[in-house]
Amino acid sequence: MFRFLVRKSVSRRLVLSGLLVILSGFLLLSLPISQLPTSQASISDHLFTAVSLVCVTGLSTQAVINTYNTFGQIICIILMQLGGLGLMSLIGFIIFKAGKQISLVDKLALQESLNREDASNFKHFLSTIFRYTFIIEGIGALLFCFRFIPMMGFKKGVFTSIFMAVSAFCNAGFDNLGTSSLQLYADDPLINLTVAMLIILGGIGFSVWFDIKRNVDSLKLSLTSKWHKRFYKRLSLHTRIVLLMTAILISFGTITTFILEYNNPATIGNFPIWQKIMASFFQAVTMRTAGFSTIDYSVAKPATLLLFMVQMFIGGSPGGTAGGIKTTTFLVVILYLYNEVQNARYTNFMNRTFPPHLTRRAMVIFIVFFLTFMTGLLGLSITDPEAPFLLLVFEVVSALGTVGVTANLTPVISHSGQVILMFLMFMGRIGPLTILLSLTEKKNKTKKTYKYAEANLLVG
């Protein structure tokens, strides 16, 4: 199987490796050894769960706690970890640790999988990713232990803490606590803030971690006040944009949720003021593709759901565990549209000019993502016409953005609708553009460099 993958191109290798992990996870979860004696899950339920785990989405037709025993939940943890870090990065890590050389094609596959600009020094990069991932998840699990061990006992408390830490960092949205996500813990600052911390760290991207760490290490070597003042400017443009967009989107989501749901007794209306702020902040963070919830979205106001969908569509940042079109893509598209309106020649930001190929790629990603969303919405409208349209839109955006929140629609959706959701989750995790390239690359082996006579066309 590995030789079969090696012969494939970069984009096809990413797609096939994802399908391979899903198939393996599905077979393992379908075994009786993975399930509780009282499990009511069907074969389609196991497949849906496997897709959602590997695509780190969080949508499920059957609750984990009611379906899988300890062994099955360990399989769930492994699938979430593979989905969060990427199978290609794991393969590369194993190859490097075995002392083998990795080919240029493999490096390109890893580069595409991790959204890196270059293919240099992968051995150190991958080792650092895995080390920091396990450190951050370990810290998160330790914090969860303070809550779950007193509630569940040592063994179950530790296992639940590990499950939650991996799920939150990988932006997977799964839990083994019950059937209502974290709604029972809406007033618990430890659970809310720890989950939010893990979601943000997993969603900002690995390259941002390394850039911040590199500059912090340099900062420790310099005690001059001027250096301290220049710290933010010394960060790479990518890091500064990611941090800025993350802060803006979380602030926007917190404020709008707080205002719109302030008097809604079905969500946060009956909470004390501090809990309203915490719940609003948590929803803003989880809409970045995490999938946890501390309120019931089926009773949220339509305007709130609409703004949630905008946040889910944008998603997290490149090179991390989040989905969506990514914050950087969204920024480039907005800047491009603004400059077109202003009749500006170049797309500029922070005293830098984005090259034309970058703006073209951002526009293509946005358009392909939107067309995929519309196709999925059309399909779901046909298979489940009785469901409220707004909730169908919410479900489609959640699946494609690998967010995993639902307005209680996933468990009751039709089997045909589940197939569409699985397709959307896979598209959202691998990337619609990557899948499109994998299907059309043979036709595009020879680049079309010829040019015809120019033609004018009325548009707009």
C-alpha positions in Angstrom: 0.0 0.0 0.0 2.8 2.4 0.8 4.5 1.8 -2.5 1.1 2.4 -4.2 1.0 5.8 -2.5 4.6 6.6 -3.3 3.8 6.3 -7.1 1.0 8.9 -6.8 1.3 12.7 -7.1 1.3 15.0 -4.1 -2.3 15.9 -4.2 -3.5 12.3 -4.8 -1.2 11.1 -2.1 -2.9 13.4 0.4 -6.4 12.3 -0.7 -5.6 8.6 -0.7 -3.8 8.7 2.7 -6.9 10.4 4.2 -9.2 7.7 2.7 -6.9 5.0 4.0 -7.0 6.2 7.6 -10.8 6.6 7.4 -11.2 3.1 6.1 -8.9 1.7 8.8 -10.7 3.6 11.5 -14.1 2.5 10.2 -13.1 -1.2 10.3 -11.7 -0.9 13.9 -14.7 1.0 15.2 -17.0 -1.6 13.6 -15.5 -4.4 15.6 -17.4 -5.8 18.6 -14.3 -5.3 20.7 -14.6 -1.5 20.2 -18.3 -1.2 21.2 -20.4 -1.3 24.3 -22.8 -4.2 24.6 -25.6 -1.6 24.6 -24.4 0.2 21.4 -27.2 1.0 18.9 -24.8 2.1 16.2 -25.1 0.8 12.7 -22.4 0.3 10.1 -23.2 3.7 8.6 -22.9 5.3 12.1 -19.4 3.9 12.5 -18.4 5.1 9.0 -19.8 8.6 9.7 -18.0 8.7 13.1 -14.7 7.6 11.4 -14.9 10.3 8.8 -15.8 12.9 11.4 -12.9 11.8 13.6 -10.2 11.8 10.9 -11.5 15.1 9.5 -11.5 16.4 13.1 -15.1 17.7 12.6 -17.1 16.6 15.6 -20.4 15.8 14.0 -21.8 12.4 15.0 -25.0 10.4 14.6 -24.3 8.4 17.9 -22.7 9.8 21.0 -19.2 8.3 21.8 -20.1 7.6 25.4 -23.1 5.5 24.4 -21.3 3.6 21.6 -17.7 2.8 22.3 -15.9 1.2 25.2 -12.4 2.2 26.4 -10.7 0.4 23.5 -13.0 2.1 21.0 -12.4 5.5 22.6 -8.6 4.9 22.3 -9.2 4.3 18.6 -11.1 7.6 18.6 -8.2 9.4 20.2 -5.7 8.0 17.6 -7.9 8.9 14.7 -8.3 12.5 16.0 -4.6 12.8 16.5 -3.9 11.5 13.0 -6.5 13.9 11.6 -5.2 16.8 13.5 -1.5 16.4 12.7 -2.0 14.8 9.3 -1.2 11.3 8.1 1.6 12.6 5.8 3.3 14.4 8.7 3.2 11.1 10.7 4.6 9.1 7.9 7.4 11.6 7.5 8.1 11.6 11.2 8.4 7.8 11.2 10.7 7.8 8.2 13.0 10.4 9.7 13.1 8.6 13.1 14.0 5.4 11.3 17.0 7.2 9.8 15.9 7.0 6.2 16.2 9.7 3.6 13.0 11.2 2.4 12.6 12.0 -1.3 11.8 15.4 -2.8 8.3 14.2 -3.8 7.7 13.2 -0.2 8.9 16.6 1.0 6.5 18.3 -1.4 3.7 16.2 0.0 4.6 17.1 3.5 4.9 20.8 2.5 1.4 20.7 1.0 0.0 18.8 4.1 1.5 21.3 6.5 1.0 24.5 4.4 4.7 25.3 4.5 6.3 27.7 2.1 9.4 25.6 1.6 10.5 22.0 2.0 13.7 22.6 4.0 14.7 21.2 7.4 11.6 19.0 7.7 13.2 16.6 10.2 13.6 19.3 12.9 10.2 20.8 11.9 8.3 17.6 12.3 10.1 16.6 15.5 9.3 19.9 17.0 5.6 19.7 15.9 5.1 16.3 17.6 7.0 17.4 20.8 5.1 20.6 21.2 1.8 18.9 20.4 2.2 16.3 23.1 3.5 19.0 25.6 0.5 21.2 25.0 -2.0 18.3 25.1 -0.3 17.1 28.3 -0.7 20.4 30.0 -4.4 20.6 28.9 -5.0 17.0 30.2 -3.4 18.0 33.5 -5.7 20.9 33.9 -8.7 18.8 33.1 -7.6 16.3 35.7 -8.4 18.8 38.4 -12.0 18.7 37.4 -12.6 15.1 36.2 -10.6 13.1 38.7 -12.7 14.3 41.7 -15.9 13.7 39.6 -15.0 10.3 38.0 -12.2 8.7 40.0 -8.5 8.5 39.0 -8.5 6.1 36.0 -11.6 7.4 34.3 -10.8 11.0 35.2 -7.3 10.8 33.6 -8.6 9.0 30.5 -11.4 11.5 30.0 -8.9 14.4 30.5 -6.6 12.9 27.8 -9.5 12.4 25.4 -10.7 16.0 25.9 -7.2 17.5 25.5 -6.5 15.7 22.2 -10.0 16.5 20.9 -9.7 20.2 21.8 -6.2 20.7 20.5 -7.0 18.9 17.3 -10.2 21.0 17.0 -12.1 17.8 16.7 -15.1 18.6 18.9 -15.7 15.1 20.2 -16.2 14.4 23.9 -16.9 11.3 26.0 -18.9 13.1 28.7 -22.5 12.8 27.4 -24.8 13.7 24.6 -24.9 17.5 24.9 -21.3 18.5 24.4 -20.2 20.9 27.2 -23.5 22.4 27.9 -23.5 21.0 31.5 -20.2 22.8 32.0 -21.3 26.2 30.8 -20.6 27.7 34.2 -17.2 26.1 34.7 -14.3 28.5 34.0 -11.6 25.7 34.2 -13.3 23.6 31.5 -14.2 26.6 29.3 -10.9 28.4 29.4 -8.8 25.2 29.1 -10.8 24.0 26.0 -10.6 27.5 24.5 -6.8 27.7 25.1 -6.3 24.3 23.4 -8.5 25.3 20.4 -6.6 28.5 19.8 -3.2 26.9 20.1 -4.2 24.2 17.7 -5.9 26.6 15.2 -3.2 29.3 14.8 -0.8 27.0 12.9 2.5 25.4 13.7 4.6 28.0 11.9 3.2 30.7 14.2 4.4 28.8 17.3 7.9 28.5 15.9 8.1 32.1 14.9 7.0 33.3 18.3 9.3 30.9 20.1 12.3 32.0 17.9 11.7 35.6 18.7 11.1 34.9 22.4 14.4 33.1 22.6 16.0 36.1 21.0 14.2 38.4 23.4 15.7 36.6 26.4 19.2 37.3 25.0 18.5 41.0 24.8 17.5 43.3 27.7 17.3 46.5 25.8 14.0 48.3 25.9 14.2 49.1 22.1 14.3 45.4 21.3 11.3 44.8 23.5 9.4 47.5 21.7 10.2 46.0 18.3 9.2 42.5 19.3 5.9 42.5 17.4 7.5 43.9 14.3 10.2 41.2 14.3 7.6 38.6 13.9 7.0 37.4 10.3 4.2 39.0 8.3 2.3 35.7 8.4 2.5 35.5 12.2 1.4 39.1 12.6 -1.6 38.6 10.2 -2.6 35.4 11.9 -2.5 36.9 15.4 -4.3 40.0 14.3 -7.1 38.1 12.4 -7.5 35.7 15.3 -7.9 38.5 17.8 -10.3 40.4 15.5 -12.5 37.4 14.8 -12.7 36.2 18.4 -13.5 39.7 19.6 -16.1 40.1 16.9 -17.7 36.7 17.7 -17.7 37.4 21.5 -19.3 40.9 21.2 -21.9 39.9 18.6 -22.9 36.8 20.5 -23.1 38.7 23.8 -25.3 41.4 22.3 -27.6 39.2 20.2 -28.2 36.5 22.8 -28.1 38.7 25.9 -31.9 38.5 26.5 -32.4 35.0 25.1 -33.4 32.8 28.1 -32.9 29.6 26.0 -29.2 30.3 25.6 -27.4 32.8 27.8 -30.3 35.1 28.9 -30.5 33.6 32.4 -26.7 33.5 33.0 -25.0 36.0 35.3 -23.0 38.7 33.5 -19.6 37.0 33.9 -21.0 33.7 32.6 -22.6 35.5 29.6 -19.2 36.9 28.7 -17.5 33.5 29.1 -20.2 31.7 27.1 -20.0 34.3 24.3 -16.2 34.0 24.3 -16.4 30.3 24.1 -18.8 30.2 21.2 -16.5 32.7 19.3 -13.5 30.4 19.9 -15.3 27.1 19.1 -16.7 28.5 15.8 -13.1 28.6 14.6 -13.6 24.9 13.7 -13.6 23.3 17.2 -17.1 21.8 17.5 -17.7 22.1 21.2 -20.7 24.0 22.5 -21.9 25.3 25.8 -25.3 26.4 24.5 -28.1 24.8 22.4 -27.8 26.2 18.9 -31.2 25.0 17.9 -32.7 27.8 20.1 -30.3 30.5 19.2 -31.5 33.5 17.3 -31.3 33.4 13.4 -29.0 36.4 13.4 -26.6 34.7 15.8 -26.6 31.5 13.6 -25.8 33.6 10.6 -22.8 35.2 12.2 -21.7 31.8 13.5 -21.8 30.6 9.9 -19.6 33.5 8.8 -17.0 32.6 11.5 -17.1 28.9 10.5 -16.7 29.7 6.8 -13.5 31.7 7.6 -12.1 29.1 10.0 -8.7 29.0 11.6 -5.2 29.6 10.2 -3.0 27.6 7.7 -0.7 24.9 8.9 -2.7 24.0 12.0 -5.6 21.7 13.0 -8.4 24.1 11.9 -10.5 24.1 8.8 -12.4 26.7 6.8 -10.9 28.8 4.0 -8.4 30.1 6.6 -8.0 33.6 8.0 -5.1 34.6 5.7 -7.2 33.6 2.6 -10.1 35.6 3.8 -7.9 38.7 4.4 -6.3 38.5 0.9 -9.7 38.1 -0.7 -11.1 41.1 1.2 -8.1 43.2 0.4 -8.2 42.3 -3.3 -11.9 43.2 -3.5 -11.2 46.5 -1.7 -8.4 47.4 -4.0 -10.5 46.6 -7.0 -13.2 49.0 -5.8 -10.5 51.6 -5.2 -9.0 50.9 -8.6 -5.6 50.2 -6.9 -3.1 48.3 -9.0 -1.5 46.2 -6.1 -2.8 44.3 -3.1 -1.0 45.8 -0.2 -1.1 45.2 3.6 1.3 46.2 6.4 3.6 47.9 4.0 3.9 44.7 1.9 2.6 43.8 -1.5 1.0 40.4 -2.1 2.2 38.9 -5.5 -0.5 38.2 -8.1 -0.2 34.4 -7.9 -1.1 34.6 -4.1 -4.2 36.7 -4.7 -5.2 34.4 -7.5 -4.8 31.3 -5.3 -6.8 32.9 -2.5 -9.6 33.8 -4.9 -9.6 30.2 -6.3 -9.8 28.7 -2.8 -12.6 31.0 -1.9 -14.6 30.3 -5.0 -14.1 26.5 -4.9 -15.0 26.4 -1.2 -18.1 28.5 -1.9 -19.2 26.3 -4.8 -18.6 23.2 -2.7 -20.8 24.7 0.0 -23.6 25.5 -2.5 -23.4 22.0 -4.0 -23.6 20.4 -0.5 -26.5 22.7 0.4 -28.4 21.8 -2.7 -27.9 18.1 -2.1 -29.0 18.3 1.5 -32.1 20.4 0.6 -33.1 17.5 -1.8 -32.4 14.6 0.7 -33.9 16.4 3.8 -36.5 18.9 2.5 -38.5 18.8 5.8 -35.6 20.2 7.8 -35.6 24.0 8.4 -33.5 25.6 5.7 -31.5 27.8 8.1 -30.5 24.7 10.1 -29.5 22.9 6.8 -27.2 25.8 5.9 -25.7 25.8 9.4 -25.1 22.0 9.1 -23.4 22.3 5.7 -21.1 25.1 6.8 -20.3 23.2 9.9 -19.4 20.1 8.0 -17.4 21.8 5.2 -15.6 24.0 7.7 -14.8 20.9 9.8 -16.4 22.7 12.8 -18.8 20.0 14.0 -21.4 22.1 15.8 -25.0 21.3 15.1 -28.5 22.5 15.8 -29.4 18.9 16.8 -29.9 18.0 13.1 -27.1 15.5 12.6 -28.6 12.5 14.5 -31.9 12.8 12.6 -30.6 13.5 9.1 -31.3 10.9 6.4 -28.7 8.3 5.3 -28.4 10.2 2.0 -27.8 13.4 3.9 -25.2 11.7 6.0 -23.3 10.7 2.8 -23.3 14.3 1.7 -22.1 15.5 5.1 -19.2 12.9 5.0 -18.2 14.1 1.6 -18.2 17.7 2.9 -16.2 16.9 5.9 -13.6 15.1 3.8 -13.5 18.0 1.3 -13.1 20.5 4.2 -10.3 18.6 5.8 -8.2 17.7 2.8 -9.1 20.9 1.0 -11.5 21.3 -2.0 -8.7 22.6 -4.1 -6.4 19.6 -3.3 -9.2 17.2 -4.2 -9.9 19.1 -7.4 -6.3 18.9 -8.4 -6.1 15.2 -7.7 -9.0 14.6 -10.1 -7.8 16.8 -12.9 -4.0 16.6 -12.7 -3.6 14.1 -15.6 -5.4 16.6 -17.9 -3.1 19.4 -16.8 0.3 17.8 -17.2 1.1 20.1 -20.1 0.7 23.7 -19.1 -1.3 25.9 -21.4 1.0 28.7 -22.1 -0.3 29.9 -25.5 -2.4 33.1 -25.8 -5.2 34.0 -28.1 -6.3 37.4 -29.4 -7.7 39.5 -26.6 -11.5 40.0 -26.5 -13.7 42.4 -24.7 -16.8 41.3 -22.7 -19.4 43.3 -20.8 -19.5 42.1 -17.2 -21.2 43.3 -14.0 
